[in-house]
């Protein structure tokens, strides 16, 4: 590297340091990560969040709004020129248009910047002018999120874990059959290796469709421009006896696994994930309960593994300038609370707390503040009570995806979360004392009053916890 290159590199570093200092001192920036497994509702959450911050009549749980200190909120271009903008307008049109429908799921990283002009609180607030606070919202595909757990695993460790978990899964039968005919110590045959990787990828798609969460590597499900590359052409193998020779299938798959971590996972982590200082993890707990004990236990393990990649802790601004951000607050949000009567929301939140106890303890130990909450970013149902067999059933009513209007009694969640988590940990095949049903509702037709955003359940309280202190 020449003297000019060194000087240019130092100049860029000084410029970045200066920009960070200006943000920290004059226009603070909150980077909010929105993550979670597939179908947890990330796109709907961000769309509803932005809509309700722009039109805040439904956000009285946010202290700065309740106190009248937010003077304006407006959209701005996101600062990162290389990251796609979250298409808020198109997603809002899908949810609130004349024919409402759910928008497409997240398939890549995207960002959006909201800026607040907010008056300070406190005794001297009248002597201080309003300031600008920026909120950068970063959306991550849930499939890529799970890859962060691979960073601390070797290929052998990952293979062993995967093969142990899928041994009894019917979705994995074709892959396991192909694996039984494969010699990991044999010399690499590229067509055979490609066929094995494709069979494993087909299993991942089947597992995700069945409600399972440990679908790694995540880029196998959403490969983008990496489709067909060697970095995405491997699969778990049983470790061969003795030392594997050079050029063997095991050695080549091991090298590709390490390349996947180095060239795909780590750059994603450094460029996007490691800069987050507030995080919401959306979890579709109801879908996992509906899918059965195996899916619930799988969700618990996946979230515990994933959260090990966070950098939780206190985020003082001098440390942020020198070492980068650390996650200060993490919200575990059980989505689709509108699929239950409000009388069961506390039980859903308690199950979420218990389900994520291991993951939360890791973050709490590192100094981050965490909370579990049952929310619906967009409320799609109304509540009703129906008499049946001498009982009053607390139901929800909405429009199903096929256009029918229906009332649903989904079953009653247990007061004690252990009644679900214990059989899940013990490997039960089904719930013994209950049948938890779930129906998929379409967005409701909306006619908001002036100044109102989208109807929700506890979205304002979620926002207050996540970054209300910074307003």
FENQUI-V255182 format. One line per field, one symbol per residue. psi: psi as a letter, one per 40 degrees, with the letter a starting at -180 (. if undefined). A space follows every 10 residues. Layout:
psi=???
//
This chain:
psi=hidddddddd dddddddddd ddddddgihh hhhhiiiiee fddddddddd deddhedefe ehddddefeh dihiiihidh eehihhgddd dddddeadgi ihiiiheihi iihihhhhii iidedeeiii ihhhhhhhhh hdddddddee deiidddddd dddddedehd dedddddddd ehhdeiihhd dddddddddd ddddddddde eidggihded dgdbeeheid efgiiiiihi hahhiieidd dddddddddd ddeddddddd dddeeheihh hhhgdddddd didddddddd ddddddedei giiigidddd ddeiiihdhh hhhhifdeei ideedddddd dddddfdddd dddddeeihi iiihihdhhe iiiihihhfe ihhhiihahi deeihiihhe ihiidhdded dddddefidi hdeihhiiih iiiihigiih ehaiiihedd ddddddedde .
//
